[in-house]
Amino acid sequence: IKDSKRIAIEIKSSISEGDVSTFERKVKLYEKKFNLKIDKKIILTPFANDKAIDIAKSFDIEIVEELNE
C-alpha cells in the first residue's frame, strides 16, 4: 500500500499467457477475500512473449520488462 493505493506486483524470470491469467486470478481472490480493490497490477519480468503482453493489457496489468535507474 502506497499513498492509500494498493498495488499488486509479481516478479518472475519469464511469463507466459498462463502466468498472466494466474496473476489475475490471485488478484481477484485477494480482492474478494479482503473486500479491497487493487488499484494497480504489475508484473516485473525480463522476458514476456507477445501473447502474454496482449492478455495482460486486456486485464489492465502493466508489464515491466526493464528498470531504469
Sequence and secondary structure as in RCSB ss.txt:
>XXXX:A:sequence
IKDSKRIAIEIKSSISEGDVSTFERKVKLYEKKFNLKIDKKIILTPFANDKAIDIAKSFDIEIVEELNE
>XXXX:A:secstr
 BTTB EEEEE S B HHHHHHHHHHHHHHHHHHT    EEEEE S B HHHHHHHHHTTEEEE     
